[in-house]
């Protein structure tokens, strides 16, 4: 896959991982665990699947070093174990016969000796394994392609295509969703955000995409929330009362220029 496809894959992985993690936080209701979402995440990595139907256990092998393996259990605990499949089977789905043994009972009651992580930490571990395998190095031609696709989508009234290119640039440039002060109904607004002490913040450079009107604007400067003049100008740009620093397809040229100036390293 090329750079654009790899970056889209990274964004997909991180979005899914964030969703799954939210369903396994300690305070989450076990019934809300997104088992299908977790399964999709593991399948993205092509991890070998083990279905122990007789014990009602589903396992994925994250790393295989022979008999001993890194194994994640597909349940709301999402524990990762560094042990054998048989040992996980005993600890997580013991039979009545196995529970007669005192040695086995000790293993069943405490798995700290083999458990590597659980819940959110396990989700983050899997997500990192998946994204670490992606080549996220890029050339100017790669950035040109994203800018070209975005401009073509804007001219063709393809909102999904515009959003895809804008989200790709947001990922590369570490743009964040606009804080409430800088939001506008019906607009996707993202930019660099720096927070200071208390409520102090600076927002920008940023893009403003009006989905209903398929119009795109760019603000090149940082806007300080303490500076009334800067906020007034930003509001005027939102309302179309003054021109933005770039508009239409030229916004994609500005975003490309930012990338080439900063040359951020993606991980």
Secondary structure, 3 states (H helix, E strand, C coil): CCHHHHHHHHHHHHHHHHHHHHCCCCCCCHHHCCHHHHHHHHHHCCCEEEEEHHHCEEEEEEEEECCEEEEEECCCCCCEEEECHHHHHHHHCCCCCHHHCHHHHHHHHCCCCCEEECHHHHHHHHHHHHHHCCCCCCCHHHHHHHHHHHHHHHHCCCHHHHHHHHHHHHHHHCCEECCHHHCCCCEEEEEEEEECCCCCEEEEEEEEEECCCCEEEEECCCEECCCHHHHHHHHHHHCCCCCCCEECCHHHHHHHHHHHHHCCCCC
